[in-house]
Amino acid sequence: MSITITNPEGRNVEFKDQRGPTCGLYALSFVLEYLYDIKIPATADGDKTVESLRNKFKKDGKTVIGELYDATSSMADYIKALDPSKITCQSVACDAAAIIETLNDGGLCMVPFCVNAEGYPDNSGIHAHWCVLLDVREEAGTAVACHWGKDHVFNLSQLEESNKAIKDVEEQYWGKIPAASYSFSIPIEGLNYVQCKTNTDTSCKCEYPFPFPIKPGSIKSIPAKPLSQTLAGKMLVFRNNGSCDENAVSH
């Protein structure tokens, strides 16, 4: 599933459906095309001739299988370096007032939060996910948020609380399965990833109605991450005017 959004310049930009550890890269790919007309796909989808964000982030040691667990100033600087002449990115405190100001100025916000099964923010502290905030709605304190190939309306105060609730994660293990076996996992290079219980137990961590054939030797380990320090309380702000708010609080 995907949604096509027309930017102020009249260009149609697709926000593709993506669940799991590559959600941040899909959000970033959309932002780069929407604001700066920079077309870098989140994943190569098996085409080794295509340079993707996942390939670059992996080569530069910023990800293992496509997860984006960093909203600090270091990540903002890394993103800006993708095209310094065009991209304006800053790590700021996740705050409803700052979101509204950014969106009203024509910018976009990439906000990490805890997502529930329906796609809305909760305060569980788990299931860290990324959304892109597009427009302030007429209803006070709400904005259009895109993720999972859909648009939603988020209450910004609830989103801020969800962001601040993000907890650290333990080491995770992900193994490849045939793409046709599981449509909701993470498609990478013609195969999918699904979370395993351990690096030796290839059964899925979550309960599913049927087993998945994990490719031998394919399990990747994502180290434990202090998300309470790298995601919680932070967001990535993108502006299209080549300037940042000097009064914003960086992280």
Solvent accessible surface area in square Angstrom, and as a share of the most:
residue,aa,sasa,rsa
1,M,150,0.67
2,S,51,0.33
3,I,41,0.21
4,T,84,0.49
5,I,27,0.14
6,T,79,0.46
7,N,6,0.03
8,P,119,0.75
9,E,129,0.58
10,G,52,0.50
11,R,57,0.21
12,N,102,0.52
13,V,1,0.00
14,E,79,0.36
15,F,6,0.02
16,K,97,0.41
17,D,44,0.23
18,Q,8,0.04
19,R,82,0.30
20,G,32,0.31
21,P,10,0.06
22,T,0,0.00
23,C,13,0.08
24,G,0,0.00
25,L,0,0.00
26,Y,24,0.09
27,A,1,0.00
28,L,0,0.00
29,S,19,0.12
30,F,5,0.02
31,V,0,0.00
32,L,0,0.00
33,E,40,0.18
34,Y,21,0.08
35,L,19,0.09
36,Y,20,0.08
37,D,68,0.35
38,I,20,0.10
39,K,145,0.61
40,I,39,0.20
41,P,53,0.34
42,A,4,0.03
43,T,6,0.03
44,A,12,0.09
45,D,88,0.46
46,G,36,0.35
47,D,62,0.32
48,K,169,0.72
49,T,127,0.74
50,V,49,0.28
51,E,89,0.40
52,S,0,0.00
53,L,1,0.00
54,R,10,0.04
55,N,32,0.16
56,K,68,0.29
57,F,0,0.00
58,K,86,0.37
59,K,149,0.63
60,D,65,0.34
61,G,65,0.62
62,K,75,0.32
63,T,12,0.07
64,V,42,0.24
65,I,0,0.00
66,G,0,0.00
67,E,5,0.02
68,L,5,0.02
69,Y,36,0.14
70,D,34,0.18
71,A,0,0.00
72,T,26,0.15
73,S,43,0.28
74,S,66,0.43
75,M,4,0.02
76,A,3,0.02
77,D,80,0.41
78,Y,33,0.13
79,I,0,0.00
80,K,65,0.28
81,A,67,0.52
82,L,35,0.17
83,D,36,0.19
84,P,104,0.65
85,S,103,0.66
86,K,99,0.42
87,I,7,0.03
88,T,14,0.08
89,C,1,0.00
90,Q,28,0.13
91,S,1,0.01
92,V,6,0.04
93,A,35,0.27
94,C,3,0.02
95,D,54,0.28
96,A,21,0.16
97,A,70,0.54
98,A,31,0.24
99,I,0,0.00
100,I,53,0.27
101,E,85,0.38
102,T,2,0.01
103,L,14,0.07
104,N,105,0.54
105,D,86,0.44
106,G,34,0.33
107,G,3,0.02
108,L,3,0.01
109,C,0,0.00
110,M,0,0.00
111,V,0,0.00
112,P,0,0.00
113,F,0,0.00
114,C,0,0.00
115,V,13,0.08
116,N,45,0.23
117,A,91,0.71
118,E,121,0.54
119,G,0,0.00
120,Y,93,0.35
121,P,20,0.13
122,D,42,0.22
123,N,92,0.47
124,S,46,0.30
125,G,3,0.03
126,I,92,0.47
127,H,120,0.53
128,A,32,0.25
129,H,8,0.04
130,W,7,0.02
131,C,0,0.00
132,V,0,0.00
133,L,0,0.00
134,L,12,0.06
135,D,78,0.40
136,V,50,0.29
137,R,119,0.43
138,E,182,0.82
139,E,121,0.54
140,A,92,0.72
141,G,30,0.29
142,T,8,0.05
143,A,0,0.00
144,V,21,0.12
145,A,0,0.00
146,C,0,0.00
147,H,2,0.01
148,W,27,0.10
149,G,2,0.02
150,K,78,0.33
151,D,79,0.41
152,H,18,0.08
153,V,61,0.35
154,F,1,0.00
155,N,55,0.28
156,L,1,0.00
157,S,66,0.43
158,Q,103,0.46
159,L,0,0.00
160,E,31,0.14
161,E,96,0.43
162,S,0,0.00
163,N,0,0.00
164,K,115,0.49
165,A,29,0.22
166,I,4,0.02
167,K,113,0.48
168,D,81,0.42
169,V,39,0.23
170,E,147,0.66
171,E,85,0.38
172,Q,22,0.10
173,Y,38,0.14
174,W,23,0.08
175,G,0,0.00
176,K,36,0.15
177,I,0,0.00
178,P,57,0.36
179,A,47,0.36
180,A,108,0.84
181,S,35,0.22
182,Y,34,0.13
183,S,96,0.62
184,F,116,0.48
185,S,7,0.04
186,I,5,0.03
187,P,52,0.33
188,I,2,0.01
189,E,67,0.30
190,G,53,0.51
191,L,46,0.23
192,N,6,0.03
193,Y,2,0.01
194,V,4,0.02
195,Q,36,0.16
196,C,1,0.01
197,K,91,0.39
198,T,55,0.32
199,N,93,0.48
200,T,115,0.67
201,D,61,0.32
202,T,62,0.36
203,S,51,0.33
204,C,17,0.10
205,K,114,0.48
206,C,75,0.45
207,E,150,0.67
208,Y,76,0.29
209,P,126,0.80
210,F,106,0.44
211,P,125,0.78
212,F,18,0.08
213,P,76,0.48
214,I,24,0.12
215,K,107,0.45
216,P,125,0.79
217,G,88,0.85
218,S,9,0.06
219,I,39,0.20
220,K,76,0.32
221,S,48,0.31
222,I,0,0.00
223,P,67,0.42
224,A,62,0.48
225,K,68,0.29
226,P,54,0.34
227,L,1,0.01
228,S,54,0.35
229,Q,122,0.54
230,T,31,0.18
231,L,1,0.01
232,A,14,0.11
233,G,19,0.18
234,K,24,0.10
235,M,0,0.00
236,L,0,0.00
237,V,2,0.01
238,F,0,0.00
239,R,23,0.08
240,N,79,0.40
241,N,95,0.49
242,G,63,0.60
243,S,57,0.37
244,C,40,0.24
245,D,39,0.20
246,E,155,0.69
247,N,137,0.70
248,A,29,0.23
249,V,96,0.55
250,S,63,0.41
251,H,75,0.33
